Structures are given as C-alpha cells and as structure tokens.
Amino acid sequence: MATLFDPLRVGDLALANRIVMAPLTRNRSPNAVPGDLSVTYYSQRATAGLIVTEATAISHQGQGYANVPGLYGADQLAGWKRVTDAVHKAGGKIVVQLWHVGRISHDSLQPGGGKPVSASAIRAKSKTFLVKPDGSGEFVETSEPRALETAEIPGIIDDYRRAAKAAIEVAGFDGVEIHGANGYLIDQFLRSGTNHRTDDYGGSIENRTRLLFEVVDAVTGAIGAGKTGIRLSPVTPANDTSDADPQPLFNHVVAGLGSRGLAFIHVVEGATGGARDFSQGDKPFSYAELKDSYRKAGGQGAWLVNNGYDKQLAEKAVGDGYADLVAFGKLFIANPDLVSRLKQNVELNVPDNATFYGGNAKGYTDYPTAA
C-alpha cells in the first residue's frame, strides 16, 4: 500500500513524496515580478514532493488581479529563475501554473484599459483584487468582458505555447500546469453557463472543449507531455461558473487528455475552497467515473486530488489507490514544513486569513517551522 511519503515518478519528474503544494494566489509580486519574498516563500516549502506555483499570467491580457506574477516579460522570467534556483538548491521540484483569467479581470489591469475577454460577453458576478493609490488592497467587481473573436483565438493559444517554452528554457521550471479550472478562460469556454458561442468553439461538448485541447497540444508540442499537467474543477461555482450537465463534459475532457500523455491530472473536488460534496446538475458528480474515463482512454498520468484534504483523508486516498498525489493549499500557507509535520504528527500552525492576499512577510514567510 502506497503512503503519502513514498517517492513517485510523474511524467518526466521524479518526486520525493506524494504531497503537493497547491497553487495559491498571494498578490505579492509588484509589477508582476516575483521578488525576494517569493524566493524565500517557495524555497521554505521545497520539501513538498512537487510545488505548483501560484497562477501566473501568460500575457498582459491574461492578468486579472493586482500584483500577481507573469511569464511574458524578461524581468518576470528573471524573477522566477531566482525562485526555481532556490527551490532546486533546497532539493525541490516546481512547476508553474499557466493562467489566463479571461473575464475575471478589471479594465484597469488590461492593456490600454480595454475590456477583459471571454468565451461570451457575460459579466461575472465575482470580484478581483486591486491595489489602491495608498498601497492597500481592495476587492472590486469584475469589469464587463467582450467575446473573443474566432480569429483571436490562435493568438491566445500561441501565448500559452510561448509562456510554457519560456517557463522551461528561461525561468528554469521543471514543468507547467495548465489552469483549466475555477472559472478562468479555459473553464469559461468549457461551461455552458459562460459559453454561448455559435462558432466552432461553442455549442456542443466537442466544440466547447476545443480550446482546452488546442492549448494542451500547443504546450506539449513546445515542452513535451511529460512536463505538462492540467488542473480541472468539474463542478466548482468559483467565479460565477456553471454547467448544466458537468459529468459528460468532463468525462469527454479527460478521455481526450488520456491519449496525450500528460504527467498529471489535477482535480479540484467539489466547490473550490468549500464543500467537497458540492455538485451542479441534477445528480452528484462521480470523480471515480471521471478517473475511470481517463484510464479507459489510455491515460497513465498521475491522478492528483485537491480540496479540503487533511492527513487522514489524504492517506486513505493514496493508500486505497484512488489518488497518486494529494495537494494541500491553506495548510502549506501556514506550515512551510508541512511534509515533516504530517509525517511526525506534529501540531499544525493555523493560517491567518487576513494576510492571504497582498502585504509583506507577515503571513507569508514568517510562519515558524516545528522545533
């Protein structure tokens, strides 16, 4: 029986254990450049089998929150290279999450103050994070988006390809995770509640999944499937997203991914940061059926699960063979040495919710390790 602390090969990556640091937006990268605090923060957590970075914008258009990092400028890539060097020096493995927020943005964050883009021109009942002139942060309503024109979509796909290539070749990452979850651009194309298109990217399941597969093919063509993972959240209502019948939609997604040789599939179970048993549609969502659809389609990548896992639940998931890896989010915020704490059953620090977004070292790099 496998345990959380056993090593595992995931695509091209040899991991020391099966504990993953989940992607966590922290809004501490002014001008979209990771700085000294980010170097410390990630290197402190390098004992994770794998670190998935906070979501990182593939382009200026893809940015939706203030002070989140990017991958589209030289200074941003240089900042990330300092992070990856520090993580590698500490013995860790780190992949970057490739992000285009789509409609979850604000005009003030967009190139030239333009409208955010999405599958359709439907405004999200959601908020984003901005920095006020005095330096303090505030959450504000997202701006009205415009629908991407069909002719613009190849350019978006190329942004993913270029960001992935730069992440490996310039920033020194071990791989990438494509962000296909939580109501951001790819998810906006997937879901019937946000995609009302009538072209080749809307309507049928085959059409709504087209962007996801084209992005995956572009990224794997640039860096290899063994360095590529993807994050999905089949039923989350995050960022005002919904689908009338998510089971066949996401079964089709993972079946299509099964033939593409990805390193891992990262699944958010239930409502992101909320109830694990949350579902949409007229019946509960079956994650076992989802995984079965992936395996039946030839998918060999690691099955990575996330949302509300504690040690007991994680041990059961890995021990029973349901999951290969388990990602922890808030627990890693407050416990840089989470792996050793879990292994030795040491009491965990409690995260300070007030310091999650924006700020400085407080609630970021100052959590103590166990004695």
Salt bridges, closest charged atoms under 4 A:
ASP12 OD2 - LYS227 NZ 3.33
ASP36 OD1 - ARG82 NH2 2.67
ASP85 OD1 - LYS81 NZ 2.73
GLU144 OE2 - LYS115 NZ 3.85
GLU152 OE2 - ARG146 NH2 2.84
ASP158 OD1 - ARG161 NE 2.69
ASP158 OD2 - ARG162 NE 3.31
ASP159 OD1 - ARG162 NH2 2.12
GLU169 OE2 - LYS165 NZ 2.88
ASP174 OD2 - HIS88 NE2 2.81
GLU177 OE1 - HIS266 ND1 2.74
ASP187 OD1 - ARG191 NE 2.90
ASP199 OD2 - ARG197 NH2 2.74
ASP217 OD1 - ARG260 NE 2.75
ASP240 OD2 - ARG103 NH2 3.95
ASP243 OD1 - ARG208 NH1 3.01
GLU269 OE1 - ARG276 NH1 2.94
ASP292 OD2 - LYS296 NZ 3.19
GLU315 OE2 - LYS311 NZ 3.93
ASP320 OD2 - LYS316 NZ 2.69
ASP324 OD2 - ARG295 NH2 3.33
ASP337 OD1 - ARG341 NE 2.71
